[in-house]
């Protein structure tokens, strides 16, 4: 079992067929579905044939119930607290070459508290994956600390996917570095911008640091692992697909370089479709 802690969000992805024109219409491909870094990670883990569980908090609304049902349909267990706050949402505007811009509405997920997390949610878990977004605000970061402590008691590995460079700078990179040191992560994923925002090298924060290079593949222990050339439709969720494939391979006994080789293939498949889920 691989678990992840973080947000479950409503994603509205808009891919215009041409340039947007102020005060006028433009045809577009529009997809409404599930999102959230931790939730996407779990969906990709399940698609790779491994059991997955999401630890989260959702709103007591139609969006929350629909998102849970959709994730369960992907084969993911959902361990969730239900709250009066609305479920969060993200609008994703896809530009040329799969580039993206995001607008977000924070919701119930940020309110998960340490006391909301049940020890039973970590039963059978071999790896806990932490969404970097969950480290930027209380009480959610406190829930992460409690969940990680329970995971360590169960002898589970911990992985973290940093997010985002702007949020890291706003939260204080030094504070996030202290959070990471306390988690004791085995695996740490970051983009080049996120890695550059940290006040210490990633190898001081995790046993296996992995830098995601987008179309350039990834860099691990000073070696670059290239990704195959594909026609990019939408890069949303590619990093989550990469992390999921890497964690699955690593748990199966692959070396970090072997895991990276498998991960870039799954990420390449992810960018050929619209949306963040398999």
TILOTI-801018 format. One line per field, with one value per residue (C-alpha): residue number from 1; residue in one letter; chain; x, y, z. Coordinates in steps of 0.1 Angstrom, whole numbers, plus 5000, padded with zeros to 4 digits. Layout:
BEGIN
num = (NUM,...)
residuo = (A,...)
cadena = (A,...)
X = (X,...)
Y = (Y,...)
Z = (Z,...)
END
This chain:
BEGIN
num = (1,2,3,4,5,6,7,8,9,10,11,12,13,14,15,16,17,18,19,20,21,22,23,24,25,26,27,28,29,30,31,32,33,34,35,36,37,38,39,40,41,42,43,44,45,46,47,48,49,50,51,52,53,54,55,56,57,58,59,60,61,62,63,64,65,66,67,68,69,70,71,72,73,74,75,76,77,78,79,80,81,82,83,84,85,86,87,88,89,90,91,92,93,94,95,96,97,98,99,100,101,102,103,104,105,106,107,108,109,110,111,112,113,114,115,116,117,118,119,120,121,122,123,124,125,126,127,128,129,130,131,132,133,134,135,136,137,138,139,140,141,142,143,144,145,146,147,148,149,150,151,152,153,154,155,156,157,158,159,160,161,162,163,164,165,166,167,168,169,170,171,172,173,174,175,176,177,178,179,180,181,182,183,184,185,186,187,188,189,190,191,192,193,194,195,196,197,198,199,200,201,202,203,204,205,206,207,208,209,210,211,212,213,214,215,216,217,218,219,220,221,222,223,224,225,226,227,228,229,230,231,232,233,234,235,236,237,238,239,240,241,242,243,244,245,246,247,248,249,250,251,252,253,254,255,256,257,258,259,260,261,262,263,264,265,266,267,268,269,270,271,272,273,274,275,276,277,278)
residuo = (X,X,X,X,X,X,X,X,X,X,X,X,X,X,X,X,X,X,X,X,X,X,X,X,X,X,X,X,X,X,X,X,X,X,X,X,X,X,X,X,X,X,X,X,X,X,X,X,X,X,X,X,X,X,X,X,X,X,X,X,X,X,X,X,X,X,X,X,X,X,X,X,X,X,X,X,X,X,X,X,X,X,X,X,X,X,X,X,X,X,X,X,X,X,X,X,X,X,X,X,X,X,X,X,X,X,X,X,X,X,X,X,X,X,X,X,X,X,X,X,X,X,X,X,X,X,X,X,X,X,X,X,X,X,X,X,X,X,X,X,X,X,X,X,X,X,X,X,X,X,X,X,X,X,X,X,X,X,X,X,X,X,X,X,X,X,X,X,X,X,X,X,X,X,X,X,X,X,X,X,X,X,X,X,X,X,X,X,X,X,X,X,X,X,X,X,X,X,X,X,X,X,X,X,X,X,X,X,X,X,X,X,X,X,X,X,X,X,X,X,X,X,X,X,X,X,X,X,X,X,X,X,X,X,X,X,X,X,X,X,X,X,X,X,X,X,X,X,X,X,X,X,X,X,X,X,X,X,X,X,X,X,X,X,X,X,X,X,X,X,X,X,X,X,X,X,X,X)
cadena = (A,A,A,A,A,A,A,A,A,A,A,A,A,A,A,A,A,A,A,A,A,A,A,A,A,A,A,A,A,A,A,A,A,A,A,A,A,A,A,A,A,A,A,A,A,A,A,A,A,A,A,A,A,A,A,A,A,A,A,A,A,A,A,A,A,A,A,A,A,A,A,A,A,A,A,A,A,A,A,A,A,A,A,A,A,A,A,A,A,A,A,A,A,A,A,A,A,A,A,A,A,A,A,A,A,A,A,A,A,A,A,A,A,A,A,A,A,A,A,A,A,A,A,A,A,A,A,A,A,A,A,A,A,A,A,A,A,A,A,A,A,A,A,A,A,A,A,A,A,A,A,A,A,A,A,A,A,A,A,A,A,A,A,A,A,A,A,A,A,A,A,A,A,A,A,A,A,A,A,A,A,A,A,A,A,A,A,A,A,A,A,A,A,A,A,A,A,A,A,A,A,A,A,A,A,A,A,A,A,A,A,A,A,A,A,A,A,A,A,A,A,A,A,A,A,A,A,A,A,A,A,A,A,A,A,A,A,A,A,A,A,A,A,A,A,A,A,A,A,A,A,A,A,A,A,A,A,A,A,A,A,A,A,A,A,A,A,A,A,A,A,A,A,A,A,A,A,A)
X = (5000,5012,4995,4996,4985,4973,4944,4917,4905,4882,4903,4889,4913,4909,4930,4921,4923,4937,4947,4924,4907,4896,4858,4853,4848,4873,4868,4886,4888,4875,4878,4863,4877,4897,4930,4953,4989,4984,4952,4968,4997,4974,4955,4987,4999,4966,4970,5003,4987,4996,4971,4968,4952,4946,4945,4926,4898,4869,4839,4804,4792,4785,4820,4836,4814,4818,4856,4858,4836,4858,4890,4875,4866,4903,4909,4921,4910,4900,4905,4888,4874,4843,4839,4816,4841,4837,4859,4888,4892,4919,4915,4942,4948,4969,4991,5012,5034,5015,5026,5002,4989,4969,4942,4932,4905,4916,4891,4885,4918,4939,4920,4930,4942,4966,4938,4918,4944,4936,4964,4945,4949,4985,4978,4997,5014,5049,5054,5038,5040,5037,5024,5046,5016,5006,5037,5028,5001,4987,4969,4976,5014,5007,4986,5016,5039,5016,5010,5047,5053,5028,5044,5078,5064,5051,5085,5072,5094,5085,5087,5080,5072,5081,5056,5058,5087,5064,5048,5083,5095,5062,5063,5100,5125,5143,5111,5103,5139,5133,5100,5117,5145,5119,5101,5131,5123,5138,5128,5126,5113,5117,5118,5149,5131,5120,5155,5170,5146,5158,5185,5204,5212,5185,5209,5210,5172,5167,5186,5175,5169,5155,5153,5125,5135,5102,5109,5146,5138,5153,5186,5196,5230,5245,5232,5205,5179,5163,5126,5114,5102,5064,5037,5028,4991,4990,5018,4994,4999,5031,5052,5027,5028,5066,5067,5041,5061,5094,5079,5063,5096,5117,5095,5098,5135,5147,5178,5172,5185,5163,5133,5140,5141,5107,5093,5102,5083,5052,5055,5059,5027,5009,5017,5001,4966,4944,4941,4961,4948,4955)
Y = (5000,5035,5064,5101,5131,5163,5179,5166,5194,5201,5207,5228,5225,5248,5243,5270,5261,5295,5328,5341,5373,5398,5403,5377,5339,5312,5275,5253,5218,5220,5191,5190,5164,5156,5172,5179,5168,5140,5128,5127,5108,5082,5078,5071,5047,5027,5028,5011,4982,4992,4998,5035,5055,5092,5110,5143,5166,5175,5197,5185,5193,5178,5185,5167,5136,5135,5137,5109,5087,5094,5087,5054,5045,5049,5022,5045,5042,5076,5083,5117,5140,5159,5195,5224,5243,5241,5217,5235,5241,5249,5264,5253,5273,5253,5273,5263,5233,5222,5252,5260,5288,5282,5300,5283,5286,5272,5249,5222,5203,5230,5224,5188,5188,5164,5150,5142,5116,5081,5056,5030,5051,5040,5003,4983,5014,5009,5044,5078,5104,5140,5168,5198,5221,5205,5220,5256,5262,5251,5230,5209,5208,5196,5168,5159,5158,5134,5112,5110,5100,5073,5062,5060,5039,5015,5015,5030,5051,5088,5107,5144,5163,5200,5226,5253,5277,5307,5290,5280,5316,5329,5303,5308,5283,5280,5269,5243,5230,5224,5207,5184,5176,5166,5143,5122,5117,5088,5104,5141,5153,5189,5210,5231,5262,5245,5231,5265,5281,5258,5272,5239,5212,5186,5158,5171,5167,5132,5101,5101,5137,5138,5170,5170,5186,5186,5177,5172,5142,5142,5145,5121,5118,5141,5120,5131,5105,5117,5114,5101,5127,5129,5153,5173,5181,5190,5187,5190,5160,5148,5154,5134,5106,5107,5106,5078,5056,5063,5053,5021,5011,5020,4999,4970,4971,4991,5012,5050,5052,5023,5039,5072,5054,5039,5072,5093,5069,5072,5110,5111,5092,5116,5147,5132,5137,5165,5165,5153,5118,5085)
Z = (5000,4991,5008,5001,5022,5006,4988,4966,4943,4914,4882,4854,4825,4795,4763,4738,4701,4692,4709,4735,4724,4751,4752,4725,4721,4714,4709,4734,4749,4784,4809,4844,4867,4898,4907,4936,4938,4963,4947,4912,4926,4941,4908,4889,4916,4912,4874,4878,4896,4932,4960,4969,4997,4999,5033,5029,5039,5016,5017,5025,4990,4956,4943,4972,4970,4932,4935,4961,4939,4908,4927,4941,4905,4897,4924,4952,4988,5003,5040,5043,5069,5057,5067,5061,5041,5003,4983,4967,4930,4904,4869,4846,4814,4789,4765,4735,4740,4771,4792,4820,4842,4874,4894,4926,4952,4985,5002,5028,5022,5039,5072,5079,5116,5133,5155,5123,5112,5124,5130,5111,5080,5079,5083,5057,5042,5029,5016,5026,4999,5010,4987,4991,4991,5024,5041,5036,5061,5094,5105,5074,5079,5115,5101,5078,5108,5127,5096,5090,5126,5123,5090,5106,5135,5109,5092,5061,5038,5032,5000,4994,4962,4967,4954,4943,4939,4945,4976,4989,4988,5004,5032,5039,5024,5058,5075,5048,5051,5088,5080,5055,5080,5105,5081,5074,5037,5018,4984,4975,4942,4930,4899,4891,4904,4936,4942,4936,4961,4990,5013,5014,4988,4984,4993,5028,5031,5017,5008,4972,4958,4922,4901,4875,4843,4824,4787,4797,4819,4854,4872,4899,4916,4890,4860,4836,4826,4793,4785,4751,4726,4725,4713,4743,4749,4786,4811,4841,4864,4846,4878,4898,4873,4875,4913,4914,4889,4907,4941,4928,4911,4942,4964,4940,4945,4915,4920,4919,4883,4873,4890,4872,4839,4844,4858,4827,4805,4826,4827,4789,4786,4809,4788,4757,4772,4786,4823,4853,4857,4838)
END
